[in-house]
Amino acid sequence: MPFTETTIPVRLLTLRKKLVCRNRLRPGLCMGDFDNDGFPDLFVTQYGKNVLYRNNGNGTFTDVTDKAGVGGMESGAFRSGATFFGYDRDGWVDV
């Protein structure tokens, strides 16, 4: 299978530039299908508010952080990593 470059059309390169923090702290990124629609979603941890991007299935993503309640602003300023896994074994992945 040939490799196809998709970061430019999907605007992930622009997203990556926005996530690099001024104080050189680096964000964490994990992928998982939090809504069980078959498309991998992105969760970004960083200095400031975390961001959850829902994969729309057409090469674009929608910020659903506030709707999902995973911004994380109540627990300090910096987060550096996360993972998706089935914590409560209900068939849905958890962050």
Secondary structure as UniProt FT lines:
FT   HELIX           7..10
FT   HELIX           12..19
FT   TURN            22..23
FT   STRAND          28..32
FT   TURN            34..35
FT   STRAND          41..45
FT   STRAND          51..55
FT   STRAND          61..63
FT   HELIX           65..68
FT   HELIX           73..75
//
